[in-house]
Amino acid sequence: MEITNGAKAVLEPLMEENNMDHLRVAVEEMEDSSQIGLVLQDPQENDQVVEANGIKVAVDNRVTDLMQDVTLDTQENDDGETQLVMAGLPEAE
């Protein structure tokens, strides 16, 4: 997993404001599928902790392989607000 400088600039103030040391890649199980998301949360028991661009990232062990080629970046939405995006995730089947 990579984190661009733009994403780092968005994440660091959020992490400091919330007094968090880690960003976590979490999996939310739904009825017919799973969704990968980012949360400010301490690592869970089976997470793999990596460091990307100076940010500690706890990755749910169910998606560590999927996250290897992912880049966390920013993009501007239709309202002109900066949002985080995960580029490089495989397409859902």
C-alpha positions in Angstrom: 0.0 0.0 0.0 1.2 3.5 -0.8 0.0 6.8 0.5 0.6 9.9 -1.6 1.8 13.2 -0.1 -1.7 14.6 -0.8 -3.4 11.9 1.1 -0.9 12.2 3.9 -1.6 15.9 4.1 -5.3 15.1 4.6 -4.8 12.2 7.0 -2.2 13.7 9.5 -4.4 16.5 10.8 -7.4 14.1 11.1 -5.3 11.6 13.0 -3.8 14.2 15.3 -7.3 15.8 15.9 -8.6 12.4 16.9 -5.5 11.4 18.9 -5.0 8.3 16.7 -1.7 6.7 15.8 -3.1 4.4 13.1 -5.2 4.4 10.1 -7.0 1.1 9.7 -8.2 -0.7 6.5 -11.3 -2.5 7.7 -13.7 -5.0 6.1 -17.4 -4.5 6.6 -19.4 -7.7 6.0 -22.7 -7.2 4.3 -25.4 -9.7 3.4 -24.2 -10.4 -0.2 -20.7 -8.8 -0.2 -17.9 -7.2 1.7 -16.8 -3.6 1.6 -13.3 -2.2 2.3 -13.1 1.1 4.1 -10.7 3.3 6.0 -11.2 4.2 9.7 -9.3 5.9 12.4 -8.9 2.9 14.7 -6.3 1.0 16.7 -5.0 -2.2 15.1 -7.1 -5.3 15.8 -5.7 -8.7 16.9 -5.1 -10.2 13.5 -4.2 -7.0 11.6 -0.9 -6.6 9.7 0.6 -3.2 10.5 2.6 -1.5 7.8 4.0 2.0 7.4 3.3 4.0 4.2 4.7 7.5 3.7 5.3 7.8 7.5 1.7 6.7 8.4 1.1 3.5 10.4 -1.7 1.5 8.7 -3.3 -1.5 10.2 -4.7 -3.8 7.5 -7.4 -6.4 8.2 -5.8 -9.7 7.6 -8.6 -10.7 5.2 -7.5 -8.1 2.7 -3.7 -7.8 3.1 -3.1 -9.3 -0.4 -5.6 -7.0 -2.0 -4.0 -3.9 -0.5 -0.5 -4.5 -1.7 -1.0 -2.6 -5.0 -3.4 0.0 -3.6 -2.5 3.7 -3.5 -4.4 6.0 -1.2 -4.7 9.4 -2.9 -7.0 12.4 -3.0 -9.4 13.7 -5.5 -11.8 16.6 -5.7 -15.5 15.8 -5.6 -18.3 17.6 -7.5 -18.6 20.1 -4.6 -14.9 21.0 -4.7 -14.1 19.1 -1.5 -11.0 16.9 -1.2 -11.7 13.3 -0.5 -9.6 10.2 -0.1 -9.7 7.5 -2.7 -8.2 4.0 -2.9 -6.8 3.4 -6.4 -5.8 -0.1 -7.5 -8.4 -2.2 -5.8 -9.5 -5.1 -8.0 -13.0 -4.7 -9.6 -15.8 -6.5 -7.8 -17.0 -9.6 -9.6 
